[in-house]
Amino acid sequence: MKIDLLNVSKAYGQGEAQFWALKDATVSATEGDFISIVGPSGSGKSTMLHIFGCLDKPTEGEVRVDDQLISTFSDQQMSRIRRDHIGFVFQQYYLNASMTALQNVLLPMQLAGVKGGKEKAAAALETVGLGGKLRSYPAQLSGGEQQRVAIARALANAPSIVLADEPTGSLDTATGKNVLDMLMALNRERNLGVVIVTHDETVAQKAKHMIHVLDGRIS
């Protein structure tokens, strides 16, 4: 799978209140890539990630998925792409406190009607080193373990690309390194595409390709 952003710009608001969060960005991501998008807060990097993930549409420019314009896709087609081909990891884990690790990973697949979800969820947790924590609740897990549950949720349906927004931002240095090392291993061993947003140059430099964003533009 390949996602292309072609001269993409994104504006919020109207008239004098209009603000361009992203301006004239051209960048691609595909399976096997490991890309970091780095820049200060408010630079536009998260906006770029959301457009990569087909969570948001550009104000100007084109987004292509496997050379097809997403502007021609129905809402159902867009949902299918996000479900089957793209995994999302956010800085906030968004885990349901009343559900076990297994249930948290399983829930999106249940809602989407994915077959064999329980087995896929268990396998994903095993992949991130939490095979022994299937029945643990978020409160019983460390911050790093909770983030790994979130990563397992992103991996469970075998996506082509994982998009991660500041996945180490709320973790201590050692735990953040472990999470980053795990993403690098998945990229290397499974050819998983990884696009990671970060403000941390040390994290960004671990990627194969680094994109700097400043004031909405690739610099």
Secondary structure, 3 states (H helix, E strand, C coil): CEEEEEEEEEEECCHHHCEEEEEEEEEEEECCCEEEEECCCCCCHHHHHHHHCCCCCCCEEEEEECCEEHHHCCHHHHHHHHHHHEEEEECCCCCCCCCCHHHHHHHHHHHHCCCCHHHHHHHHHHHCCCCCCCCCCHHHCCHHHHHHHHHHHHHCCCCCEEEEECCCCCCCHHHHHHHHHHHHHHHHHHCCEEEEEECCHHHHCCCCEEEEEECCEEC
